[in-house]
């Protein structure tokens, strides 16, 4: 939380006057006291649709720009350094290693590495289902298909189908919430 309270902004952040309670410490209050706007468009981009953000231990920031089918790398001052085009409309991403992320694109996870301020495409995992939410925890990869939650190894082997909701159609927002919990807690 301390890191987040020091950020001046990323993209267009509206000012909210309400106070937020810090996770894990109900007595600590965080207040957003300002906003800033940062351009995350490269020349030739259409309107950016930022779906996900990942801050690496180095302080570099990766953003998923679905509309332009790109993952973009920003430095600590939120200036664009590099981008990497992906094969379809990317959904979400998660950190795999200190310099690698996995990005859900259609029925695959595309791995992208940061090397000398450049984004480099790495391997892909292909699934028999769509991929939306994604999280990595202790060498396991968790992927939501919309109504199912899967656990894979990082080499693509299916470990288990953790949950299937047959009564609901849609994108599995409950599973994306579960993925968010995995990202934020230590199991």
C-alpha positions in Angstrom: 0.0 0.0 0.0 2.8 2.4 0.7 3.9 2.2 -2.9 0.4 3.0 -4.2 0.1 6.0 -1.9 3.2 7.5 -3.5 2.0 7.2 -7.1 0.9 10.4 -8.7 -1.3 8.6 -11.3 -1.5 6.5 -14.4 -3.8 7.3 -17.2 -6.8 9.4 -16.5 -7.7 9.1 -12.8 -10.6 11.0 -11.5 -10.4 12.7 -8.1 -12.5 11.1 -5.4 -13.1 12.7 -2.1 -13.9 9.5 -0.2 -11.4 7.8 2.0 -10.3 4.2 1.4 -9.3 1.7 4.0 -5.9 0.0 3.5 -6.1 -3.7 3.0 -4.7 -5.6 6.1 -4.8 -2.5 8.3 -8.3 -1.2 9.1 -6.9 1.7 11.1 -4.9 3.2 8.2 -6.8 5.5 5.8 -5.6 6.3 2.3 -6.9 9.4 0.6 -6.4 10.3 -3.1 -5.4 13.9 -3.2 -4.9 14.5 -6.9 -4.9 13.2 -10.4 -2.7 13.2 -13.4 -3.1 12.1 -17.0 -0.5 10.2 -18.9 -0.5 9.4 -22.6 -0.1 5.7 -23.3 -0.7 5.9 -27.1 2.0 5.3 -29.7 1.7 7.0 -33.0 -0.8 5.2 -35.2 -2.8 3.8 -32.2 -6.5 4.2 -32.2 -8.3 4.9 -28.9 -6.6 3.0 -26.1 -8.7 0.5 -24.0 -6.6 -0.3 -21.0 -7.9 -3.5 -19.3 -5.1 -4.4 -16.9 -2.0 -3.0 -15.3 1.0 -4.8 -13.8 3.8 -3.1 -11.8 7.1 -5.1 -12.0 9.6 -5.1 -9.0 11.8 -2.8 -11.1 9.1 -0.2 -11.0 8.3 -0.5 -14.7 4.6 -0.7 -15.6 3.0 -2.9 -18.2 -0.5 -2.1 -19.5 -2.8 -4.2 -21.6 -4.3 -2.1 -24.5 -7.1 -4.3 -25.8 -8.2 -2.0 -28.6 -4.8 -1.8 -30.2 -3.9 -5.5 -29.5 -0.8 -4.5 -27.6 1.0 -4.8 -24.3 2.9 -1.6 -23.5 5.9 -0.9 -21.3 6.1 2.3 -19.3 9.0 3.5 -17.1 8.6 4.8 -13.5 7.6 8.2 -14.9 4.9 6.6 -17.0 6.7 7.4 -20.3 6.2 4.8 -23.1 9.3 2.7 -23.7 8.2 -0.2 -25.8 5.2 -2.2 -27.0 4.5 -5.7 -28.2 1.7 -6.6 -30.5 -0.3 -9.8 -29.6 -2.2 -12.1 -31.9 -5.7 -11.0 -30.8 -7.5 -8.8 -28.2 -5.7 -9.2 -24.9 -7.7 -9.5 -21.8 -5.7 -9.7 -18.5 -2.2 -10.3 -17.4 -0.2 -11.5 -14.4 3.4 -11.4 -13.3 5.2 -14.7 -13.8 8.8 -13.7 -12.9 10.3 -10.3 -12.0 10.6 -9.6 -15.7 7.9 -11.8 -17.4 4.1 -11.6 -17.6 1.5 -14.0 -19.0 -1.3 -12.3 -21.0 -4.7 -14.0 -21.9 -5.4 -13.6 -25.6 -8.4 -15.7 -26.9 -7.7 -19.3 -26.0 -4.0 -18.8 -25.2 -1.7 -17.3 -22.7 1.1 -15.4 -24.4 4.3 -14.8 -22.3 6.1 -11.6 -22.7 9.5 -10.7 -21.2 11.1 -7.3 -20.4 14.7 -7.2 -21.7 16.7 -3.9 -21.7 13.5 -1.8 -21.7 12.1 -3.8 -24.6 9.2 -6.2 -24.7 10.0 -9.6 -26.2 7.5 -12.3 -27.1 8.2 -15.6 -25.6 6.3 -18.9 -25.5 2.5 -19.5 -25.8 0.2 -21.9 -24.1 -2.9 -22.9 -26.1 -6.1 -24.1 -24.4 -9.3 -25.8 -25.5 -11.2 -23.0 -23.8 -11.2 -19.2 -23.8 -9.0 -17.3 -21.4 -10.0 -14.2 -19.4 -8.8 -13.8 -15.9 -5.2 -15.0 -15.0 -3.1 -15.3 -11.9 0.2 -17.0 -11.0 1.0 -18.3 -7.6 4.0 -20.5 -6.5 4.5 -22.0 -10.0 0.8 -22.5 -10.8 -1.2 -20.6 -13.4 -4.9 -20.0 -12.8 -7.0 -19.2 -15.8 -10.7 -18.4 -16.1 -12.7 -19.4 -19.2 -15.8 -17.4 -18.5 -17.6 -20.0 -16.4 -14.7 -22.3 -15.4 -11.6 -21.9 -13.3 -8.5 -24.0 -14.3 -5.2 -24.6 -12.6 -2.3 -25.2 -15.0 1.5 -25.7 -14.6 3.6 -23.0 -16.2 4.5 -25.5 -19.0 0.8 -25.8 -19.9 -0.1 -29.1 -18.2 -3.7 -29.1 -16.8 -3.4 -29.7 -13.1 -7.2 -29.5 -12.4 -10.4 -27.9 -13.3 -11.2 -26.1 -10.0 -14.7 -25.0 -10.6 -17.4 -25.0 -13.3 -20.5 -22.9 -13.0 -23.1 -24.5 -15.3 -26.0 -22.3 -14.2 -24.6 -19.0 -15.4 -23.5 -17.7 -18.8 -21.1 -14.9 -19.4 -17.5 -14.0 -18.5 -17.2 -15.5 -15.1 -16.8 -12.3 -13.1 -16.9 -14.3 -9.9 -13.8 -16.2 -11.1 -12.0 -13.0 -12.0 -12.7 -11.9 -8.4 -11.2 -15.2 -7.2 -8.2 -14.6 -9.4 -7.8 -11.1 -7.9 -7.9 -12.7 -4.4 -5.1 -15.0 -5.5 -3.1 -12.0 -6.7 -3.5 -10.2 -3.4 -3.1 -12.9 -0.7 -0.5 -15.4 0.1 -1.9 -18.9 0.2 
